Amino acid sequence: MSETVAIIMPAFNEESTIGPIVHATAKAVPQADIIVVDDASSDKTADVAQAAGAKVISLPFNMGYGAALQTGFKYAYKHAYNYAVQMDSDGQHDPASIADLLRAVQNGDADVVIGSRFMGLGNYRAPLLRRIGMKFFGTLASLLLRRKITDPTSGFQALNRHAIRFNASDYYPVDFPDADYIIMLHRAGLKVKEVPVAMHPSPPGKKSMHSGWRPLYYVFDMLLSMFVVLLRKHAFKRETEQTPEEQEGVGQ
Amino acid sequence: MSRFHLFLILPAALLFVTPALADDRPQDETAKHVHACLTGDNGEKQEAFDKLYRTRNTSVPQILKLIAEENDQGRRVLLVALLERINHQRNQEQDTILYRLTDYKLKESHFWMVLVLSAGLFVVIVDLVRRKLLRIEYSWLWVIAGVAILLLVLTRLLDVVAGVIGARVPQALFFMGVLFLTLINVHYSVAISRLTNQAKNLSQELALLKHEVTDESAAKEG
């Protein structure tokens, strides 16, 4: 049986970038299915993605990045994909790096492989405040995992079946799946590893999830979420073999 | 124990803890002493009152001077008068404060107002449930609150409750009310969180099923 790969792209009003990205991704990883989760865009994102050859899942109303992403993981889990790659649809993540991520997860090195932009490849530089935040949460995550995490906010990741199951479950932090998510994975017994990837700066003028008052709320949410993760006794357990009932039971 | 029990236990606990914290009106040693002095013989008492009356506009240093000039008998009377005066003044101050604090009783007009309001609250809640705008699981707290207020007012138990929890200021009752509302709000936050999560899961499921259905129909056509 060949190994199936789902590439999950949450998209919100990306009609200008989604087409080229889907094409480039299909070219870079021809064996993979591209799943675009349209987070109730007001433009033609869904149509453009469909025309470009992606499977499009349209959410009934805008639910945010994390919830859109999770929808993709639920799809991947339901349709028994062996591996999943999550990436942004705004052109920030380079499809050429997907192969590197997939290789690391297919080797069995880790359950989740995170593409880090701070490990030599590319010359990405974030604004000062964001850099401080990344450094802070990266350090916290590194301390808790006892393993160096350079880029806790990276949304460019490859996952195996265990991690897909985790992300499809109710444990997944849908508000901001960043540093707290990495710690959750660790606590759930899933192995996390970083590999270097190249990233482009996100296109200017685009309202990102880190604009306006959001950073303040982000810091609050992240700290509380991390704290709660540590308090929580994790019911989720990484399993080597899954019974059919458990496969049925996910996403409820 | 569910979170729900918290709503019942916390106010109840407060009800029992607060009387222990509330101090009673202090027993005044001076007052006792003066009282003992004044229950001497009638002439003495009369004289004390006279002196007291005469010294009502005199300053304390002047009284002290008068005391120095008097003989033993007069000194004693003046001293008693002075003590009585100080005590009287203090009592008056205390009374005005205590009047504001303890002697608060629900006035008749207030009584009717509260009665109408609480009856109104009860009716509104029952009507909300009747029209299915409020689920029963959220209504029972409000119904109990409405009935409790109604009963407290009707039986004039509110004054008793105020006494029991040591509430000398009506604001203390308001505080209890605010506390109760806060707890109810926390409960609602919990409920809303659960609903949000359910809505998230439902819409994700809906999107996935919609995708499946359109996929199938596309496959049939193609």
Interface residues (C-beta under 8 A of the other chain):
Chain A: V37 K55 V56 I57 S58 L59 P60 F61 M63 A67 Q70 T71 K74 Y75 K78 D170 V174 G251 Q252
Chain B: N197 K200 N201 S203 Q204 E205 L206 A207 L208 K210 H211 D215
